[in-house]
Amino acid sequence: MTKQHHFDVLIIGTGSAGLMSALQLSDNLSIALIAKDKILEGSSYYAQGGISAVLDINDNFTTHIQDTLLTAAGLGDETAIRFMVENAPKAITSLEHSGVKFTKNKDKEDYHLTTEGGHSHRRVAHVADKTGQSIQTNLLKNVKEKSNITLFENYIAIDLLIKSYDCYGAYVLNKNTNQVESFISHKTIIATGGASKTYLYTSNPDTSTGDGIAMAYRAKCIITNMEFTQFHPTCLYHPHAKSFLITEALRGEGGKLILQNGEAFMHKFDNREELAPRDIVARAIDVQIKTHGFECVYLDISFKNKSWIKQHFPTIYKKCKSLGIDISKNAIPVVPAAHYTCGGVQTNLDGQTNIDNLYAIGEVAHTGVHGANRMASNSLLECVVFAKSCANYINQQSTTLTLTYKQFSQWDASKAAPSKEKVVVSHLWDEIRRIMWNFVGIVRSNKRLKYAQYRLNQIQAEVNDYYKLYLISSNLIELRNLIQTAQLIVQSAIFRTESRGLHYNEDHPQQSNHPINTIIKKS
């Protein structure tokens, strides 16, 4: 018999968005927080750079909004961007109240602000080069002190429980027992992060398999702009680095991109050079690698004083040093890698989807604040701002919550058999990611997209058959979500017959004069 849990609010995902929403929800609500792996194993934890906000007297909201709109390449939603930007200082205050200690200028009380690609002012508040880690650990500490919040570690959601366009929770696999359990709730928040693991090379941890986007699509949520995958220009290139990210703040402090012979090249692509938006920098690096047959390019900060480097970038210095690279003396080998999903589940400013009682926040959501390209350090900001607005909206609705819970069918695995062909799952997982990297990467073409769509459709059929025949497992759930998300990315990329922001198609190099969002919904 399927074990059942009953909560007022179910939150799927324990990144910055999930944890912040749990903390902002009323103490009178019972809350379940589900982590598919370890609670701190997610993209938020590994975010190095910082969180953008207007905190300097020489900066202003209008400029932050304009910078974000410019980076978004004509598809940014100005209302959503304004909402995010104007709530940014409050987001910083909320994080400080939770215990986050942002780096301050020496002997001063004001924030040490850095700059990153797309920003025209220094407005990135940070905790050295481990901002995400500090935010996550402090939010989690606060969550653990709340008696109305229950944490479930190593639980991976399978599908949402939907009746007549209304959500009542989810079926979830307890990875500790390998049993499926039902989480019945009045409100459900998806905060599962992005889908960069659909690509072979990514800066994201293994958890970023597009679970929330795939589940929401199967539940008939509106999915928007999935063609816009941001490739971070500078991930550490080393066989043992595990796609370790080299924060954009390093370029913000003067780091130069160079070839092996020391030649700089960004001036050939954009007058903002290293601080051009990420799509431009990533394509420039991609051109150098493919044109010259290089394996990587290099990022040089060695002209800075060693003590300064160790003070401002201690995590990067230590990681590189452990791999035999002294960044105070040598340039860092770097390559682009899939980093951020700008599209996702369509929501309003309160995180509401088109399905009643279902919300999406953070990277999994599409609020319109990123458009065709995300400006650096707006991501952690988006998590905090929209987590708070979503929680506040639910708090306002909480007085109308019913006392009874819907009844759902037991999870039926009676016709499923233990798998004796687990190699199929690992093989298809690898094939999907190679197809996406080779045919749906930084530079695309009609022919490559069509081939990717053809082969992914075949894989989808194979995964569907496998899913029906064999007992559920964590790897199978992720594979099912990975192939669904990959198809959404390709379908969206085929729909967009222009080049804009993060989507560059060499068969359609021009930008349309009438930008529109790519909308997909399951029939």
C-alpha positions in Angstrom: 0.0 0.0 0.0 1.3 3.4 -1.0 2.4 5.5 2.0 0.6 8.9 2.1 1.6 12.2 3.6 -0.6 15.2 4.0 0.7 18.8 4.1 -0.7 22.2 3.4 2.2 23.0 1.1 4.5 20.7 -0.8 7.7 22.3 -2.0 9.7 20.2 -4.5 13.3 21.4 -4.4 15.6 22.7 -1.8 17.7 25.4 -3.6 17.5 29.1 -2.7 14.0 29.4 -4.1 12.6 26.3 -2.2 14.2 27.2 1.1 13.3 30.9 1.0 9.6 30.1 0.1 9.4 27.7 3.0 10.8 30.3 5.4 8.4 33.0 4.1 5.3 30.8 4.4 3.1 31.2 7.5 4.0 29.2 10.6 0.4 28.0 10.7 1.0 26.0 7.5 2.4 22.5 7.5 5.1 22.3 4.9 7.0 19.4 3.2 10.4 20.2 1.6 11.6 17.5 -0.8 15.2 17.1 -1.8 16.0 14.6 -4.6 19.6 14.2 -3.3 21.4 15.8 -0.3 19.6 19.0 0.7 22.5 21.2 -0.3 23.3 19.5 -3.5 21.9 21.9 -6.1 22.9 24.7 -8.4 22.2 27.4 -5.8 24.9 26.0 -3.5 27.6 26.2 -6.2 26.8 29.8 -7.3 30.0 31.7 -6.8 29.5 35.2 -8.1 26.8 36.9 -6.1 23.4 38.5 -6.2 22.7 41.7 -8.1 21.0 44.7 -6.4 21.1 48.5 -6.5 23.1 49.2 -3.3 25.4 52.0 -4.4 24.5 55.7 -4.3 25.7 56.1 -7.9 23.5 53.3 -9.2 19.7 53.3 -9.6 16.7 51.0 -10.4 16.3 52.4 -13.9 19.8 51.5 -15.0 19.5 48.0 -13.5 16.2 47.5 -15.4 17.7 48.8 -18.7 20.8 46.6 -18.4 18.6 43.6 -17.8 16.3 44.5 -20.7 19.3 45.0 -23.0 20.8 41.6 -22.1 17.4 40.0 -22.5 17.6 40.8 -26.3 14.0 42.1 -26.8 12.2 39.4 -24.9 12.4 40.6 -21.3 9.2 41.4 -19.6 9.6 44.9 -18.2 6.9 44.6 -15.6 8.5 41.4 -14.2 12.0 42.9 -14.4 11.0 46.1 -12.6 9.3 44.0 -9.9 12.5 42.0 -9.4 14.9 45.0 -9.4 12.8 47.1 -7.1 12.6 44.3 -4.6 16.3 43.4 -4.8 17.5 45.6 -1.8 14.8 43.9 0.3 16.1 40.5 -0.9 19.6 41.4 0.4 18.1 42.5 3.7 16.1 39.2 4.0 19.3 37.2 3.4 21.2 39.2 5.9 18.5 38.5 8.5 18.9 34.8 7.8 22.6 35.1 8.6 24.3 35.7 5.3 27.3 38.0 5.8 28.0 39.8 2.5 31.6 40.9 1.9 32.1 44.5 2.9 34.8 47.0 1.8 37.9 47.0 4.1 37.5 49.2 7.1 34.0 50.3 5.8 30.4 49.3 6.4 29.4 49.5 2.8 29.1 46.4 0.5 32.0 45.3 -1.6 30.3 45.3 -5.0 31.7 43.7 -8.1 30.5 43.9 -11.7 29.7 41.1 -14.2 28.7 40.8 -17.9 25.9 43.1 -18.9 26.0 45.4 -15.8 26.9 49.0 -16.3 27.6 49.5 -12.6 29.1 47.6 -9.7 26.0 46.1 -8.2 26.8 42.4 -7.4 26.9 41.7 -3.6 28.8 38.6 -2.7 30.3 36.5 0.0 33.9 36.2 -1.3 33.4 33.6 -4.2 31.1 31.3 -2.4 27.8 33.3 -2.2 25.5 30.4 -3.0 27.1 28.2 -0.4 26.6 30.9 2.3 23.0 31.6 1.3 22.1 27.9 1.2 23.7 27.0 4.5 22.1 29.9 6.3 18.6 29.4 4.8 18.8 25.7 5.7 19.8 26.5 9.3 16.7 28.7 9.6 14.5 26.0 8.0 15.6 23.4 10.5 14.6 25.7 13.3 10.9 25.8 12.1 8.7 23.1 13.6 6.1 23.4 10.8 8.6 22.4 8.1 9.5 18.7 7.5 12.5 17.9 5.4 12.6 14.8 3.1 16.1 14.0 1.9 16.7 11.6 -1.1 13.1 11.8 -2.3 12.6 12.4 -6.1 9.2 13.5 -7.5 7.8 11.3 -10.3 4.6 13.1 -11.4 2.2 15.7 -10.1 -1.2 14.7 -8.9 -3.7 16.5 -11.2 -7.5 16.5 -11.4 -9.3 18.8 -13.8 -6.5 21.3 -14.1 -6.0 21.4 -10.3 -2.9 20.1 -8.5 -3.0 18.2 -5.3 0.6 17.1 -4.7 2.8 14.5 -6.3 3.9 10.9 -6.4 7.4 10.7 -5.0 10.0 7.9 -4.9 11.6 7.5 -1.5 15.2 6.7 -2.7 16.0 5.4 0.9 13.5 2.6 0.6 12.9 2.5 -3.2 9.2 2.8 -2.5 6.7 5.3 -4.1 4.9 7.5 -1.7 2.0 10.0 -2.2 2.4 13.6 -1.0 -1.1 15.1 -0.9 -1.2 18.9 -0.5 -3.4 21.9 -0.9 -0.6 23.9 -2.6 2.4 22.6 -4.5 5.5 24.7 -5.4 8.0 23.4 -8.0 11.5 24.7 -7.2 13.6 22.1 -8.9 16.0 24.3 -10.8 17.0 24.0 -14.5 17.9 21.5 -17.1 21.6 21.9 -18.0 22.3 18.2 -17.5 20.6 17.7 -20.8 24.1 18.7 -22.2 27.3 16.7 -22.1 29.3 19.6 -20.5 27.7 21.6 -17.8 28.6 23.7 -14.8 25.6 22.3 -12.9 25.5 19.4 -10.5 23.9 16.1 -11.4 20.5 17.1 -10.0 19.8 19.6 -12.9 17.8 17.1 -15.1 14.8 19.3 -15.9 12.5 17.4 -13.5 10.1 20.2 -12.7 9.8 21.3 -16.3 9.1 17.8 -17.5 6.5 17.1 -14.8 4.8 20.4 -15.4 4.6 19.8 -19.1 3.1 16.4 -18.6 0.6 18.2 -16.3 -0.3 20.5 -19.2 1.5 23.6 -17.9 2.5 26.2 -20.4 6.2 26.0 -21.2 8.0 29.1 -22.6 11.3 29.8 -24.4 13.1 26.6 -23.8 15.5 27.3 -26.7 17.4 29.7 -24.5 20.0 27.7 -22.7 22.8 29.9 -21.3 26.3 28.6 -21.7 28.7 29.9 -19.1 31.8 31.0 -21.0 34.3 30.0 -18.4 34.3 26.6 -16.8 37.6 25.1 -15.6 39.0 22.8 -18.3 40.7 19.9 -16.5 39.9 16.1 -16.5 39.4 16.2 -12.7 37.6 19.5 -12.4 34.1 18.2 -12.8 33.1 21.3 -14.8 34.1 23.6 -11.9 32.8 27.1 -12.6 35.2 30.1 -12.8 32.9 33.0 -11.7 32.3 35.9 -14.0 33.3 38.2 -11.2 36.9 37.3 -12.0 36.5 38.9 -15.4 34.7 41.8 -13.6 37.9 42.4 -11.7 39.9 42.6 -15.0 40.6 39.0 -15.9 41.5 38.7 -19.6 40.5 35.9 -22.0 43.6 34.9 -24.1 44.8 32.2 -26.5 47.7 29.9 -25.5 50.2 32.4 -27.0 48.8 35.1 -24.7 46.9 36.9 -27.5 43.6 38.6 -26.3 40.6 38.2 -28.6 37.4 39.6 -27.1 38.0 43.0 -28.6 37.4 41.4 -32.0 33.8 40.5 -31.0 32.4 43.2 -28.8 33.6 46.6 -27.5 32.7 45.5 -24.0 35.3 42.8 -24.4 35.3 40.4 -21.4 32.2 42.0 -19.9 30.0 41.5 -22.9 26.8 39.4 -22.1 27.5 35.7 -21.8 26.0 34.6 -25.1 28.6 36.8 -26.9 31.5 35.7 -24.8 30.6 32.0 -25.1 30.2 32.2 -28.9 33.6 34.1 -29.2 35.3 31.3 -27.2 33.5 28.7 -29.3 34.8 30.4 -32.5 38.4 30.4 -31.2 38.2 26.7 -30.2 36.7 25.5 -33.5 38.7 27.8 -35.8 42.1 26.9 -34.3 41.3 23.4 -33.2 42.1 24.3 -29.6 40.8 22.3 -26.6 40.3 25.5 -24.6 41.2 29.1 -24.1 42.7 30.8 -21.1 41.5 33.3 -18.5 44.3 35.4 -16.9 44.2 37.2 -13.6 47.9 36.6 -12.7 48.7 40.3 -13.1 46.9 40.9 -9.8 48.7 40.6 -6.4 48.7 37.0 -5.0 47.3 38.1 -1.7 44.5 40.1 -3.5 43.6 37.0 -5.5 43.5 34.7 -2.5 41.3 37.3 -0.6 38.8 37.8 -3.4 38.7 34.3 -5.0 39.7 31.9 -2.3 37.6 29.0 -3.6 38.9 29.3 -7.1 42.5 29.7 -6.0 42.3 26.6 -3.8 40.6 24.5 -6.4 43.0 25.4 -9.2 46.0 25.0 -6.8 44.8 21.4 -6.0 44.9 20.7 -9.7 48.4 22.1 -10.2 47.4 25.5 -11.5 48.6 28.6 -9.6 46.4 31.3 -10.8 48.7 34.0 -9.4 51.3 32.8 -11.9 49.4 31.1 -14.7 46.3 31.6 -16.8 43.3 29.3 -16.1 42.2 26.9 -18.9 38.5 27.4 -19.6 35.7 26.2 -21.9 32.0 27.1 -22.2 29.5 24.8 -20.6 25.7 24.6 -20.3 24.9 26.7 -17.3 21.4 28.1 -17.0 17.9 27.5 -18.4 16.2 30.8 -19.2 12.9 29.3 -20.3 10.7 27.1 -18.2 7.2 26.9 -16.6 5.2 30.0 -17.4 4.2 31.9 -14.2 3.0 35.3 -13.1 4.7 37.5 -10.5 3.3 35.3 -7.7 4.6 32.1 -9.2 1.2 30.9 -10.3 1.0 28.5 -13.3 -2.0 27.9 -15.5 -2.8 24.9 -13.2 -4.7 25.7 -10.1 -2.8 25.5 -6.8 0.5 24.8 -8.7 3.4 27.3 -8.5 6.9 27.4 -9.9 9.8 29.6 -8.7 13.5 29.9 -9.4 15.2 28.6 -12.5 12.4 26.2 -13.3 10.0 29.1 -13.9 9.7 31.5 -16.8 8.7 34.9 -15.3 10.1 36.9 -18.2 12.9 38.5 -16.3 15.6 36.8 -18.4 14.1 36.9 -21.8 16.5 35.6 -24.4 19.6 35.8 -22.2 20.1 36.1 -18.4 22.2 38.9 -17.0 24.8 37.7 -14.5 23.8 37.4 -10.9 20.1 38.0 -11.6 19.4 34.3 -10.9 19.9 34.2 -7.2 18.0 37.5 -7.1 15.1 35.9 -9.0 15.0 33.0 -6.6 14.7 35.1 -3.5 12.3 37.8 -4.9 9.8 35.4 -6.5 10.0 32.9 -3.6 8.9 35.7 -1.3 6.1 36.9 -3.6 4.8 33.3 -4.1 4.9 32.6 -0.3 3.1 35.8 0.4 0.4 35.0 -2.1 -0.1 31.6 -0.6 -0.3 33.1 2.9 -3.1 35.4 1.7 -5.0 32.3 0.4 -4.3 30.1 3.4 -7.5 31.1 5.2 -9.5 29.4 2.5 -7.6 26.1 2.6 -10.0 23.1 3.1 -9.5 20.7 6.0 -9.9 17.6 3.8 -7.5 16.2 1.2 -8.3 14.7 -2.2 -8.1 10.9 -2.6 -5.9 9.5 -5.3 -5.3 6.0 -6.6 -2.5 3.9 -5.1 0.7 3.7 -7.2 0.4 0.5 -9.2 3.6 -1.4 -9.9 1.9 -4.8 -10.1 2.7 -5.2 -13.8 6.3 -3.9 -13.7 9.3 -6.2 -13.5 12.8 -5.6 -12.1 15.1 -4.4 -14.8 17.8 -6.7 -16.1 18.9 -4.2 -18.7 20.0 -1.1 -16.7 22.7 -0.5 -19.3 19.9 0.8 -21.5 19.2 3.7 -19.1 22.9 4.7 -18.8 23.4 4.4 -22.6 20.4 6.5 -23.5 21.3 9.1 -20.8 24.7 9.5 -22.4 23.3 9.6 -26.0 20.8 12.3 -25.2 23.5 14.6 -23.7 25.9 14.0 -26.7 23.1 14.7 -29.2 22.3 18.0 -27.4 25.9 19.1 -27.2 26.8 18.3 -30.8 23.5 19.4 -32.5 21.8 21.8 -30.1 24.7 23.7 -28.7 26.1 27.2 -28.8 25.8 27.5 -32.6 22.9 25.6 -34.3 21.6 24.9 -37.8 18.3 23.6 -39.3 19.9 20.3 -40.3 21.4 19.6 -36.9 18.2 20.5 -35.1 16.1 18.3 -37.4 18.5 15.4 -36.8 18.4 15.9 -33.0 14.6 16.0 -33.1 14.4 12.8 -35.2 16.7 10.8 -32.9 15.3 12.2 -29.7 11.8 11.1 -30.8 13.1 7.6 -31.2 14.7 7.7 -27.8 11.4 9.0 -26.3 9.6 6.0 -27.6 12.3 3.6 -26.2 12.1 5.4 -22.8 8.3 5.2 -22.7 8.4 1.4 -23.4 11.0 1.0 -20.7 9.1 3.1 -18.2 6.0 0.9 -18.7 7.8 -2.4 -18.4 10.1 -2.0 -15.4 10.0 -0.9 -11.8 10.7 2.7 -11.2 14.1 3.9 -10.1 15.8 7.3 -9.6 17.9 6.9 -12.8 14.8 6.0 -14.8 12.8 9.0 -13.5 15.7 11.3 -14.4 16.1 9.7 -17.9 12.3 10.2 -18.5 12.6 13.9 -17.5 15.8 14.4 -19.4 14.4 13.2 -22.7 11.2 15.2 -22.3 13.1 18.4 -21.5 15.6 17.8 -24.4 12.7 17.5 -26.8 11.2 20.7 -25.5 14.5 22.5 -26.1 14.8 21.2 -29.7 11.1 21.9 -30.5 11.4 25.4 -29.3 14.7 25.9 -31.2 13.1 24.8 -34.4 10.1 27.1 -33.9 12.4 30.2 -33.6 13.5 31.1 -37.2 15.8 33.9 -36.2 18.9 34.3 -34.0 18.3 36.1 -30.7 20.2 36.1 -27.4 21.3 32.6 -26.5 19.8 31.0 -29.6 22.0 31.3 -32.6 21.0 29.5 -35.8 23.5 29.9 -38.7 20.6 29.3 -41.2 18.7 32.2 -39.6 21.5 34.7 -38.5 19.3 37.8 -38.6 17.1 39.0 -35.7 13.4 39.5 -36.3 11.9 42.9 -35.9 8.9 41.4 -34.0 10.2 39.2 -31.1 7.7 36.8 -29.7 7.9 34.1 -27.0 8.0 30.4 -27.9 5.0 28.8 -26.2 4.5 25.0 -25.9 1.7 23.2 -24.2 0.9 19.5 -24.2 -2.4 18.8 -26.0 
